[in-house]
Amino acid sequence: MLWLLMSVWVPLGAAEEASHGQFMQLDGQVQNAKKDVLEISSGLIQFEESYIYPRDTRISIFLTMNQEDEHSLDTVSIKIDGKQSASHRYIPKELVAMQRGGLHRIYTGNIGNGEHALEVVVSTSQPDSKVSRRSNVIYKFSKNPGEKNIEINLATLGSGNPGISFRE
């Protein structure tokens, strides 16, 4: 009787070991498939960006901040050559990240070569009151063949006109 029990027990243990090995092999295949999907996805994103925004006409606009102020950034709106291009309402987490040195790509698009005007409208408010301020600044720039990157830096939000500076 004991011999019969032992003969049944050993194959069950071997089967359990085999299924664990198969599971580990399957898990490895799944991980490889995930890696392949991520690589393909990354390649598609790069292809899509280069197709939709060719380098010769691409413009990217970034927003940075220098310091925290008693006024809080609410929204930033961007117009290029009078056409609304982007608008973003900032949440507290985004503001903290930007105050720590982060930057936000607020716009990527296409424009032709030549002279252009970038209009930036910044809305701020004080946390303890309903007082809000709007600042409107126009920056003229020239677009040549190749990619154009412009950084908009908000230096101080508390003054009547935030210290908005531009860097290409």
Residue pairs with C-beta under 8 A, 6 or more apart in sequence:
49 108
53 108
53 109
53 110
54 110
55 146
55 147
56 145
56 146
57 110
57 111
57 112
57 113
58 108
58 109
58 110
58 147
58 148
59 80
59 107
59 108
59 109
59 110
59 111
59 143
59 147
59 148
59 149
59 150
60 105
60 107
60 108
60 147
60 148
60 149
60 150
61 78
61 85
61 86
61 105
61 106
61 107
61 108
61 118
61 149
61 150
61 151
61 152
62 103
62 104
62 105
62 106
62 149
62 150
62 151
62 152
63 76
63 98
63 103
63 104
63 106
63 151
63 152
63 153
63 154
64 98
64 101
64 102
64 103
64 104
64 151
64 152
64 153
64 154
65 73
65 95
65 98
65 99
65 153
65 154
66 153
66 154
66 155
66 156
66 163
67 99
67 155
67 156
68 99
69 156
69 157
69 158
70 126
70 158
71 124
71 125
71 126
71 133
71 157
71 158
72 95
72 124
72 125
72 126
72 127
72 157
73 90
73 95
73 122
73 123
73 124
73 154
73 157
74 89
74 90
74 123
74 124
74 125
74 132
75 87
75 88
75 89
75 90
75 121
75 122
75 123
76 86
76 87
76 88
76 90
76 106
76 120
76 121
76 122
76 123
76 152
77 84
77 86
77 87
77 88
77 120
77 121
77 123
78 84
78 85
78 86
78 87
78 106
78 107
78 118
78 119
78 120
78 121
79 85
79 118
79 119
79 121
80 107
80 109
80 111
80 116
80 117
80 118
80 119
81 111
81 116
81 117
82 117
82 119
85 107
85 109
86 106
86 107
88 104
88 106
90 98
94 104
98 104
103 151
106 152
111 143
111 148
112 143
113 143
113 144
113 145
114 142
114 143
115 140
115 141
115 142
115 143
116 140
116 141
116 142
116 143
117 138
117 139
117 140
117 141
118 138
118 139
118 140
118 141
118 150
118 166
119 136
119 137
119 138
119 139
120 136
120 137
120 138
120 139
120 152
120 164
121 134
121 135
121 136
122 134
122 135
122 136
122 137
122 154
122 157
122 162
122 164
123 132
123 133
123 134
124 132
124 133
124 134
124 135
124 157
124 162
125 131
125 132
125 133
126 132
133 160
135 160
135 161
135 162
135 164
137 161
137 164
139 150
139 166
141 148
141 150
141 166
141 168
148 168
149 168
150 166
150 167
150 168
151 166
151 167
151 168
152 164
152 165
152 166
153 163
153 164
153 165
153 166
153 167
154 162
154 163
154 164
155 162
155 163
155 164
155 165
156 162
156 163
